Amino acid sequence: MSAQTLFVTGTDTGVGKTRAATALIRYARRQGLDAVGYKPVASGCERVDGQWRNDDALQLLEASGGALRYEDVNPIALPAAIAPHLAAREQGVVIDTAELDAGHARLAQRHDRVIVEGAGGWRVPLNEACDFADWVGAHRWPVVLVVGLRLGCINHALLTAEAVMRRTRLAGWIANRLPPAQPHWQDNLETLRDRLPAPCLGVLPEHGDAAANCHALDTAATRVALGLAASATV
């Protein structure tokens, strides 16, 4: 078995990638798919029982059903809350994409879907020679773009979508309502629906819990992105 993979990126850091990725995992599992999360590189980790642990990765682990080890979900955990290549440099290591590939391959061989969450935005460096765009583009994984509904989101979303489509396919995007509520957020949402060249999978509610976030992705577009339906049904 080889899993289908979706890569979740964002218009910036702090826009809700983990919120969207966990909602995708939970929705896929509700539809009967054995879906799991993968956070290949996480910076900004804390010591827990002598091991580095990242809150985003822990949320992915929980959403994945509890059968995985932490290391399966997050093979590279770095303490400094800075860009991954800088956090790795602080630790005297270099992020090797072969290690990221190996971690993904182990999950892909055992599960139906792998939801991979990046760090920061689309072009965040992994090492001196490679960034997330290079790594994902080499695999041609379809991408889900998370757009935090805040000032500047239209420009950031359109630029990121353009960059993604130079490397691979944009499978869809998820709007995340960030607090404080953006004035005219519905107008911004409609502009994004008109201008982004991919379907909206859903709108995550402000302050929504896990169940509400999962319900928000109960759309035809999400089912297509997860391979549960043909694109003609969107």
C-alpha positions as CSV (number, residue, x, y, z in Angstrom):
1,M,0.0,0.0,0.0
2,S,1.2,3.5,-0.8
3,A,-0.8,6.4,0.7
4,Q,-2.0,9.4,-1.0
5,T,-0.4,12.5,0.5
6,L,-1.6,16.1,0.9
7,F,0.8,18.9,2.0
8,V,-0.6,21.6,4.1
9,T,1.1,25.0,3.9
10,G,0.1,28.5,4.9
11,T,0.3,32.1,3.8
12,D,2.5,32.8,6.8
13,T,3.3,31.4,10.2
14,G,0.5,31.5,12.8
15,V,-2.4,31.2,10.2
16,G,-3.8,27.9,11.5
17,K,-2.0,25.1,9.5
18,T,-2.2,22.7,12.5
19,R,-5.9,23.6,13.0
20,A,-6.6,22.8,9.4
21,A,-4.4,19.7,9.2
22,T,-5.9,18.1,12.2
23,A,-9.4,18.9,10.9
24,L,-8.5,17.2,7.6
25,I,-7.2,14.1,9.4
26,R,-10.3,13.9,11.6
27,Y,-12.6,14.4,8.6
28,A,-10.8,11.7,6.6
29,R,-10.9,9.3,9.5
30,R,-14.7,9.9,9.9
31,Q,-15.0,8.9,6.3
32,G,-13.3,5.6,7.0
33,L,-9.8,6.4,5.8
34,D,-6.8,5.5,8.0
35,A,-5.4,9.1,7.8
36,V,-2.4,10.2,9.9
37,G,-0.4,13.4,10.3
38,Y,3.3,14.1,9.6
39,K,5.2,17.2,10.8
40,P,8.7,16.3,9.4
41,V,10.4,19.3,11.0
42,A,9.2,21.2,14.0
43,S,11.0,24.1,15.7
44,G,9.9,25.7,18.9
45,C,9.9,22.5,21.0
46,E,9.9,22.0,24.8
47,R,11.6,19.3,26.9
48,V,9.0,16.7,28.1
49,D,10.4,13.7,30.0
50,G,13.9,14.4,28.5
51,Q,12.7,14.6,24.9
52,W,11.9,17.5,22.6
53,R,8.2,17.8,21.9
54,N,6.3,20.3,19.7
55,D,2.7,21.2,20.4
56,D,1.7,21.2,16.7
57,A,3.1,17.6,16.3
58,L,1.3,16.5,19.5
59,Q,-2.0,17.7,18.0
60,L,-1.4,15.8,14.8
61,L,-0.5,12.8,16.9
62,E,-3.7,13.0,18.8
63,A,-5.8,13.5,15.6
64,S,-4.1,10.4,14.0
65,G,-5.8,8.0,16.4
66,G,-3.2,7.4,19.0
67,A,-1.4,4.4,17.4
68,L,1.7,6.2,16.4
69,R,4.8,7.1,18.3
70,Y,5.8,10.8,18.6
71,E,8.9,10.1,16.4
72,D,6.7,8.7,13.6
73,V,4.9,12.1,13.4
74,N,7.8,14.4,14.0
75,P,11.3,12.9,13.3
76,I,13.2,16.2,13.6
77,A,12.3,18.3,16.7
78,L,14.3,21.5,17.3
79,P,14.2,23.7,20.4
80,A,14.6,27.2,19.0
81,A,11.3,28.9,17.8
82,I,12.9,30.2,14.6
83,A,13.1,29.0,11.0
84,P,14.0,25.3,10.8
85,H,17.4,25.7,9.1
86,L,18.4,28.3,11.7
87,A,17.1,26.1,14.6
88,A,19.0,23.2,13.1
89,R,22.2,25.3,12.9
90,E,21.9,26.2,16.6
91,Q,21.9,22.4,17.3
92,G,24.9,21.8,15.0
93,V,22.9,19.7,12.6
94,V,21.8,19.9,9.0
95,I,18.2,18.9,8.0
96,D,18.6,16.0,5.5
97,T,15.6,15.6,3.2
98,A,16.4,11.9,2.9
99,E,15.4,11.6,6.5
100,L,12.2,13.4,5.9
101,D,11.5,11.1,2.9
102,A,12.2,8.0,5.0
103,G,9.7,9.2,7.7
104,H,7.1,9.8,5.1
105,A,7.7,6.5,3.4
106,R,7.2,4.6,6.7
107,L,3.8,6.2,7.2
108,A,2.7,5.9,3.6
109,Q,3.3,2.2,3.6
110,R,1.0,1.6,6.5
111,H,-1.8,4.2,6.1
112,D,-4.3,5.4,3.6
113,R,-3.6,9.1,3.7
114,V,-0.7,11.2,5.0
115,I,-1.4,14.8,5.8
116,V,2.0,16.6,5.9
117,E,2.2,19.9,7.7
118,G,5.0,22.3,6.8
119,A,6.6,24.9,9.0
120,G,5.8,28.6,8.4
121,G,5.1,29.3,4.8
122,W,5.7,27.7,1.4
123,R,9.3,28.9,0.8
124,V,10.7,28.4,4.4
125,P,14.3,26.9,4.0
126,L,15.1,23.5,5.3
127,N,18.9,23.8,4.7
128,E,21.3,25.9,2.7
129,A,20.2,24.2,-0.6
130,C,16.5,23.3,-0.2
131,D,13.3,24.7,1.0
132,F,9.8,23.2,1.6
133,A,8.8,24.2,-2.0
134,D,11.7,22.2,-3.4
135,W,11.0,19.2,-1.3
136,V,7.2,19.1,-1.9
137,G,7.7,19.9,-5.6
138,A,10.1,17.0,-6.1
139,H,7.3,14.7,-4.8
140,R,4.6,16.5,-6.7
141,W,2.3,16.3,-3.7
142,P,-0.9,18.3,-4.0
143,V,-1.1,21.2,-1.7
144,V,-3.8,22.6,0.6
145,L,-3.2,26.3,1.4
146,V,-4.4,27.7,4.7
147,V,-5.4,31.4,4.6
148,G,-5.7,33.2,7.9
149,L,-8.5,35.8,7.5
150,R,-6.6,38.9,8.5
151,L,-5.3,42.1,6.9
152,G,-3.1,41.3,4.0
153,C,-4.5,37.8,3.4
154,I,-5.6,38.4,-0.1
155,N,-2.2,39.4,-1.4
156,H,-0.4,36.7,0.6
157,A,-2.9,34.0,-0.6
158,L,-2.6,34.9,-4.3
159,L,1.2,35.1,-4.2
160,T,1.5,31.8,-2.4
161,A,-1.0,30.1,-4.7
162,E,1.0,31.3,-7.7
163,A,4.3,30.0,-6.2
164,V,2.7,26.6,-5.4
165,M,1.4,26.2,-8.9
166,R,4.9,26.6,-10.3
167,R,5.9,23.4,-8.5
168,T,2.9,21.2,-8.1
169,R,-0.9,21.2,-8.0
170,L,-3.0,23.4,-5.6
171,A,-5.7,21.0,-4.5
172,G,-7.6,23.6,-2.5
173,W,-7.5,26.1,0.3
174,I,-9.0,26.5,3.7
175,A,-10.0,29.8,5.3
176,N,-9.3,30.2,9.0
177,R,-11.2,32.9,10.9
178,L,-8.6,34.3,13.3
179,P,-9.3,36.4,16.3
180,P,-9.8,39.3,16.5
181,A,-12.5,39.1,13.8
182,Q,-11.5,40.8,10.6
183,P,-13.8,43.6,9.5
184,H,-15.6,42.6,6.3
185,W,-14.1,39.1,6.5
186,Q,-17.0,37.8,4.4
187,D,-16.1,40.2,1.6
188,N,-12.5,39.1,1.8
189,L,-13.6,35.5,1.7
190,E,-15.7,36.1,-1.5
191,T,-12.7,37.8,-3.1
192,L,-10.5,34.8,-2.3
193,R,-13.2,32.5,-3.7
194,D,-13.3,34.5,-7.0
195,R,-9.5,34.8,-7.4
196,L,-7.8,31.7,-6.0
197,P,-7.5,29.1,-8.8
198,A,-8.6,26.2,-6.6
199,P,-11.7,25.3,-4.6
200,C,-12.3,26.4,-1.0
201,L,-12.5,23.2,1.2
202,G,-14.2,25.1,4.1
203,V,-14.1,28.0,6.5
204,L,-12.9,27.2,10.0
205,P,-14.9,29.1,12.6
206,E,-13.4,31.5,15.0
207,H,-12.8,29.7,18.3
208,G,-14.1,26.5,16.8
209,D,-13.3,23.2,18.7
210,A,-12.1,20.0,17.0
211,A,-15.6,18.9,16.2
212,A,-16.6,22.2,14.7
213,N,-13.4,22.4,12.6
214,C,-14.0,18.9,11.3
215,H,-17.6,19.8,10.4
216,A,-16.5,22.9,8.6
217,L,-14.6,20.7,6.1
218,D,-17.6,18.5,5.3
219,T,-17.7,19.7,1.7
220,A,-17.6,18.2,-1.7
221,A,-14.3,19.9,-2.4
222,T,-12.7,18.3,0.7
223,R,-13.9,14.9,-0.4
224,V,-12.2,15.4,-3.8
225,A,-9.0,16.6,-2.2
226,L,-8.9,13.5,-0.1
227,G,-9.6,11.2,-3.0
228,L,-13.0,10.2,-1.8
229,A,-14.9,11.6,-4.8
230,A,-14.2,12.6,-8.4
231,S,-13.6,16.2,-9.2
232,A,-16.7,16.4,-11.4
233,T,-18.8,16.3,-8.2
234,V,-17.4,19.7,-7.0
